[in-house]
Amino acid sequence: MKILKVLFVMGGFFFLASCGGDDCVQADWIGTYTLDVEASDCDASTVSNSFAVTAGSSTEEIVLDGATYTLDNCEVGESVFGVGLQYTLDGDKINAVIATCDAVYTRN
């Protein structure tokens, strides 16, 4: 019975240790991205077909499509009451909420 308690406690520690947040750093963002037309619900004529993400002036900043953003984990952007630009990094994809549509960009 004592062994089961020890295993239960150890399992709890492993579970808690594996539940970290998704931390994105500047290097995760850097690259050139192309619009995935099939995965996007934006009209391709109203959004950029591609853009580059480069390093900003500090390790906490990126330059995305010419605009400088401060990193907030895996999200950057500017919006007022949920309307505006919001970019979310998910592996090699950036999900962009642009006004009222969602665009998906894939790293080249």
N, C-alpha and C positions, 0 to 999 in steps of 0.2 A: 504494500500500500504506500509505503514511504517513497518507493521508486516512482510510482505513478504521480505523486505530488511533485517530485523533483522534475520529472518529464513535463508535467503540465506547466510548471513555472518557467522552465527553459523554453518551452514552446511559445509561451507568452512573450518572453524577451525577444525571441527571433521574429515573432509577428510584429512587435512594436518597432524593431530595428528596420524591418523591411517596408514600413509604411512612411517613408520619407516623401516629401513633395517632389514635384517635377521641377528641378532647378535647371534653368537655362542660363548660360553665360554668353558673353558677346561672341565667342568663337563658334557657338552653335548656330548662330544666325547668319554668319558671313557666307556669301555666295550669290549666284545669279539664279533667279527663279522665273519660270515660264508658266503662263496661265494654262490650267487644265480645263479646257472648254467643256468637256463632258461632265466634270464633277462640279462645275460652277452653275449658279442660277442667274448670274449677271449676263447682260447682253455684252458680248465680246467687243462691241464697238464703243462701249461706255467705260471700259476699264483698260488698264495697261496690259499689253500682251506679255510683257516681261519687265523685270526690274532687278537692280542689284542692291545687295545689302553689304555695306562696308563698315569698318570700325569707326567709331566716333572719336572724339577728342579725349575720352577717358574710357576705362574698361566697363563703365556702367552705361555707355551710350552706343547706339548704332545709327547709321545713316541709311534710311530705307527710302528708295525712290526719291532721293534728294532732300528728304526731311530728317532732322535729327530727333531721335526719341530716346528717353531714358528707360532702361530695361526695368521691367516689373515682372521678373521671373520669365515666364514663357509668353508674356503679352506686352505689346506696346500699342500706343495709339493716342487718339484724342477724340473724345466724344462728349456731347452735352446731352444729358438725359437719354443716353443710349443711342444717340444718332451722331454719326460721324465716321471716323476711321478707327478700326480696331483690328490689329494683326495678332494672331496666335500661332506660335511655332509648335508643330507636332512632328517630330522627327525630321524628315526631309521635305515637309510640306508646310506652307504658311496658309492658314485660313484667314481670309480678309473679309471683314464686314465693312462694306463700303455703302454708306447711306442705308439703303433698304435691301441690298442684295448681298449674297455670299459668294466670294470668289476663292478658288483653291489654286495655289501656285505650287509647283514642284521644283525642287532644286535641280539644276542641270548637272 
